[in-house]
Amino acid sequence: MKRNNYSRYFRVFHNDTNVTEISTNDFRCVNLQQANFKHIIYSPHKPLFYGYLTQAKAMEMAKAGALAHINALIAMGKDGELALYEYRFHHYQDLTVNLIEANILEIEDEAIDKQLERDHLTIQPS
């Protein structure tokens, strides 16, 4: 297996459920069209996106951020009802299929297996 000599991180935009893999050796312009900016209220005190070292951690934090945003919309009451329906409509696939705990654990297990393979470690059955 060829070892890559680049670093990467996983980007999650604020209040979004999409996880994007970003290479730090990729010097092309960032495509900000991927994020759904309808739900992002930019503030200089909040970053536009967050970066995580592992895909599993990025998925966990995307799920936590989405649930926090949904709870904030619910707390708004009648004023946030339409925005809540729209948010759930746009992120339904991620919230009900991609970001469930079983998928996050599966990705985490795959990452651990790849790391063990990379380090040439084998686990002997007992």
C-alpha positions as CSV (number, residue, x, y, z in Angstrom):
1,M,0.0,0.0,0.0
2,K,1.4,3.3,-1.0
3,R,1.6,5.9,1.8
4,N,0.4,9.3,0.9
5,N,2.6,12.2,1.8
6,Y,-0.1,14.7,2.3
7,S,-2.2,15.8,5.3
8,R,-5.9,16.1,5.3
9,Y,-8.7,17.2,7.5
10,F,-12.5,17.0,7.3
11,R,-14.5,20.2,7.1
12,V,-18.0,20.8,8.4
13,F,-19.7,24.2,7.8
14,H,-21.6,25.8,10.7
15,N,-25.2,24.4,11.0
16,D,-24.5,22.0,8.0
17,T,-24.5,18.2,7.9
18,N,-22.2,17.7,4.9
19,V,-18.6,16.4,5.7
20,T,-16.0,17.4,3.1
21,E,-12.5,15.9,3.0
22,I,-9.9,18.6,2.4
23,S,-6.2,18.0,1.4
24,T,-3.9,20.6,2.9
25,N,-1.6,20.2,-0.1
26,D,-4.5,21.2,-2.4
27,F,-3.9,24.9,-3.3
28,R,-6.9,25.4,-5.5
29,C,-9.5,28.0,-4.4
30,V,-12.0,26.8,-1.9
31,N,-15.5,26.1,-3.3
32,L,-17.9,27.6,-0.8
33,Q,-20.8,26.7,-3.0
34,Q,-21.1,23.3,-1.2
35,A,-22.5,24.8,2.0
36,N,-26.1,25.7,2.3
37,F,-25.7,29.3,3.4
38,K,-29.4,29.8,3.9
39,H,-29.0,28.4,7.4
40,I,-25.7,30.0,8.3
41,I,-25.9,33.3,10.2
42,Y,-22.3,34.6,10.0
43,S,-20.9,36.1,13.0
44,P,-17.3,37.3,13.6
45,H,-17.4,35.3,16.9
46,K,-18.3,32.0,15.2
47,P,-16.1,30.4,12.5
48,L,-17.7,29.7,9.1
49,F,-16.6,26.0,9.3
50,Y,-14.8,23.6,11.6
51,G,-12.0,21.3,10.8
52,Y,-11.5,17.8,12.3
53,L,-8.7,15.3,12.0
54,T,-10.9,12.2,11.5
55,Q,-14.0,11.6,9.5
56,A,-15.8,10.0,12.4
57,K,-15.2,13.0,14.7
58,A,-16.4,15.3,11.9
59,M,-19.6,13.2,11.5
60,E,-20.2,13.3,15.3
61,M,-19.8,17.0,15.4
62,A,-21.9,17.6,12.3
63,K,-24.7,15.6,14.0
64,A,-24.3,17.5,17.3
65,G,-24.3,20.9,15.4
66,A,-27.4,19.9,13.4
67,L,-29.3,18.8,16.6
68,A,-28.3,22.0,18.4
69,H,-29.5,24.1,15.4
70,I,-32.8,22.1,15.3
71,N,-33.3,22.7,19.1
72,A,-32.6,26.4,18.6
73,L,-35.3,26.6,15.8
74,I,-37.7,24.7,18.1
75,A,-37.1,27.1,20.9
76,M,-38.0,30.0,18.6
77,G,-41.5,28.6,18.5
78,K,-43.8,29.7,15.7
79,D,-41.1,32.0,14.2
80,G,-38.8,29.1,13.6
81,E,-41.3,26.6,12.4
82,L,-40.9,27.2,8.6
83,A,-37.1,27.3,9.0
84,L,-37.2,24.0,10.9
85,Y,-39.3,22.3,8.2
86,E,-36.9,23.6,5.5
87,Y,-33.8,22.6,7.4
88,R,-35.2,19.0,8.0
89,F,-36.1,18.8,4.3
90,H,-32.7,19.8,3.1
91,H,-30.8,17.6,5.6
92,Y,-33.1,14.6,5.8
93,Q,-30.7,12.1,4.2
94,D,-27.8,13.1,6.4
95,L,-29.8,13.2,9.6
96,T,-31.7,9.9,9.1
97,V,-29.1,7.8,7.2
98,N,-25.6,9.1,7.0
99,L,-25.1,10.5,10.5
100,I,-26.6,7.7,12.6
101,E,-24.4,6.2,15.3
102,A,-23.9,2.8,13.5
103,N,-22.4,4.5,10.5
104,I,-20.1,6.7,12.6
105,L,-18.8,3.7,14.4
106,E,-18.3,1.8,11.2
107,I,-16.2,4.6,9.7
108,E,-14.3,4.8,13.0
109,D,-13.6,1.1,12.9
110,E,-12.4,1.3,9.3
111,A,-10.0,4.1,10.2
112,I,-8.6,2.0,13.1
113,D,-8.1,-1.0,10.7
114,K,-6.3,1.2,8.2
115,Q,-4.1,2.6,10.9
116,L,-3.2,-0.9,12.1
117,E,-2.6,-2.0,8.5
118,R,-0.4,1.0,7.9
119,D,1.7,0.4,11.1
120,H,2.0,-3.3,10.1
121,L,0.4,-4.5,13.3
122,T,-1.6,-7.6,13.4
123,I,-3.9,-8.6,16.2
124,Q,-3.4,-12.3,17.2
125,P,-6.6,-14.0,18.2
126,S,-6.6,-15.3,21.8
